[in-house]
Amino acid sequence: MDLRNAKVLVTGGSSGIGYATARTLLEAGAQVAITGRDETKLHAAAKALKALPIRADVSDPRDVQRMVEETAKAFGAMNVLINNAGIGSFAPLVDLDLADFRRVMDTNVFGAMLAGQAAARHFISAGQGGNIVNIASTAAQRGFANGTAYTASKFALAAMTECWRAELRAHGIRVMQVNPSEVVTEFQSRMGRQQVVNETKLRAQEIAHAIKAMLAMDDRGFIPELTVWATNPK
Ligand SMILES: NC(=O)c1ccc[n+]([C@@H]2O[C@H](COP(=O)([O-])OP(=O)(O)OC[C@H]3O[C@@H](n4cnc5c(N)ncnc54)[C@H](OP(=O)(O)O)[C@@H]3O)[C@@H](O)[C@H]2O)c1
């Protein structure tokens, strides 16, 4: 697609990968709305980016419906969903807390489904095709110790991506999945974990670069899945 015609909704655009993606797409000439739950943070991010802020929790069906409607109304249409909002929780199986597992699934799986559903309904009724980019993870490709909740959520997102692709291609909707490896963002500090930060680690802009490249391909083709690794992380 020509990114100057992109009318984009980025869930979780107030920080990290979503923020960098919003900035990269705005620089390419797209119109971009960003969402998040923390209103202060969202408005600060939107002001810095010159993006449209929409306070919305993806796990709330009313918020999800409203965020798609507000994006389409502000831009005259919506043709890209970056399905990015996500959280983590890591614990060994023997200590895993069911409420934490449910919280992760509420955002990463049910929230992603609600956002994908609202976007797909909008794209189908507009009849102009569309793009859904699901931000999964290398945790959607293999399990690891302490990863039960997070990997389960990302494997589920990968499964939904395949189903949506099968359903939506006939409507000219490209459903794509991006699997970042570890990226330096606030993701880990939100869980009280200290991330090792150095110049060898992936930055959010590497993921934004990949997303921009996927979207920029002519609509007749699409990249179903793309994985980004750091070259030599220390
Ligand atoms: N960082 C990594 O190493 C890494 C690697 C692979 C995949 N990913 C994935 O990349 C995505 C973005 O992560 P990130 O690293 O950029 O994390 P981040 O810096 O913590 O950003 C997460 C964003 O999502 C928003 N968010 C969280 N829960 C939400 C909800 N229920 N509804 C709406 N917005 C919500 C946050 O804002 P509020 O808190 O204000 O709502 C924030 O804007 C996630 O899906 C994550 O699983 C990250």
The ligand as a MOL file (V3000), in Angstrom:
LIG
                    3D

  0  0  0     0  0            999 V3000
M  V30 BEGIN CTAB
M  V30 COUNTS 48 52 0 0 0
M  V30 BEGIN ATOM
M  V30 1 N 9.6350 -5.8650 24.4730 0
M  V30 2 C 9.8560 -7.0980 24.0400 0
M  V30 3 O 10.9320 -7.7070 24.3080 0
M  V30 4 C 8.8170 -7.7900 23.1880 0
M  V30 5 C 9.2230 -8.9260 22.4610 0
M  V30 6 C 8.2810 -9.5900 21.6870 0
M  V30 7 C 6.9860 -9.1300 21.6190 0
M  V30 8 N 6.6080 -8.0320 22.3140 0 CHG=1
M  V30 9 C 5.2180 -7.6080 22.2220 0
M  V30 10 O 5.1750 -6.3050 21.6980 0
M  V30 11 C 3.9860 -5.6410 22.1380 0
M  V30 12 C 4.3500 -4.2640 22.6920 0
M  V30 13 O 5.2170 -4.4540 23.8020 0
M  V30 14 P 6.3050 -3.3640 24.2440 0
M  V30 15 O 7.5650 -4.1050 24.4780 0
M  V30 16 O 6.2920 -2.2040 23.3470 0 CHG=-1
M  V30 17 O 5.7120 -3.0050 25.6920 0
M  V30 18 P 5.4120 -1.6140 26.4390 0
M  V30 19 O 6.5020 -0.6330 26.1950 0
M  V30 20 O 5.1090 -2.0260 27.8350 0
M  V30 21 O 4.0870 -1.0780 25.7070 0
M  V30 22 C 2.8640 -1.7270 25.8590 0
M  V30 23 C 1.7720 -0.7980 25.3540 0
M  V30 24 O 0.5260 -1.4960 25.4230 0
M  V30 25 C -0.4130 -0.7140 26.1910 0
M  V30 26 N -1.3490 -1.6510 26.8190 0
M  V30 27 C -1.0910 -2.6530 27.6930 0
M  V30 28 N -2.2400 -3.2790 28.0110 0
M  V30 29 C -3.2340 -2.6730 27.3230 0
M  V30 30 C -4.6350 -2.8450 27.2310 0
M  V30 31 N -5.2710 -3.8020 27.9340 0
M  V30 32 N -5.3360 -2.0450 26.4110 0
M  V30 33 C -4.7280 -1.0660 25.6920 0
M  V30 34 N -3.4080 -0.8370 25.7360 0
M  V30 35 C -2.6760 -1.6290 26.5630 0
M  V30 36 C 0.4570 0.0990 27.1240 0
M  V30 37 O -0.1790 1.2800 27.6140 0
M  V30 38 P -1.0640 1.2900 28.9840 0
M  V30 39 O -0.3140 0.4760 29.9880 0
M  V30 40 O -1.2180 2.7310 29.3320 0
M  V30 41 O -2.3720 0.6630 28.6180 0
M  V30 42 C 1.5950 0.4670 26.1870 0
M  V30 43 O 1.2220 1.5220 25.3260 0
M  V30 44 C 3.3340 -6.5800 23.1480 0
M  V30 45 O 2.2890 -7.2950 22.5230 0
M  V30 46 C 4.4690 -7.5280 23.5260 0
M  V30 47 O 3.9820 -8.7890 23.9460 0
M  V30 48 C 7.5100 -7.3490 23.1050 0
M  V30 END ATOM
M  V30 BEGIN BOND
M  V30 1 1 1 2
M  V30 2 2 2 3
M  V30 3 1 2 4
M  V30 4 1 4 5
M  V30 5 2 4 48
M  V30 6 2 5 6
M  V30 7 1 6 7
M  V30 8 2 7 8
M  V30 9 1 8 9
M  V30 10 1 8 48
M  V30 11 1 9 10
M  V30 12 1 9 46
M  V30 13 1 10 11
M  V30 14 1 11 12
M  V30 15 1 11 44
M  V30 16 1 12 13
M  V30 17 1 13 14
M  V30 18 2 14 15
M  V30 19 1 14 16
M  V30 20 1 14 17
M  V30 21 1 17 18
M  V30 22 2 18 19
M  V30 23 1 18 20
M  V30 24 1 18 21
M  V30 25 1 21 22
M  V30 26 1 22 23
M  V30 27 1 23 24
M  V30 28 1 23 42
M  V30 29 1 24 25
M  V30 30 1 25 26
M  V30 31 1 25 36
M  V30 32 1 26 27
M  V30 33 1 26 35
M  V30 34 2 27 28
M  V30 35 1 28 29
M  V30 36 1 29 30
M  V30 37 2 29 35
M  V30 38 1 30 31
M  V30 39 2 30 32
M  V30 40 1 32 33
M  V30 41 2 33 34
M  V30 42 1 34 35
M  V30 43 1 36 37
M  V30 44 1 36 42
M  V30 45 1 37 38
M  V30 46 2 38 39
M  V30 47 1 38 40
M  V30 48 1 38 41
M  V30 49 1 42 43
M  V30 50 1 44 45
M  V30 51 1 44 46
M  V30 52 1 46 47
M  V30 END BOND
M  V30 END CTAB
M  END
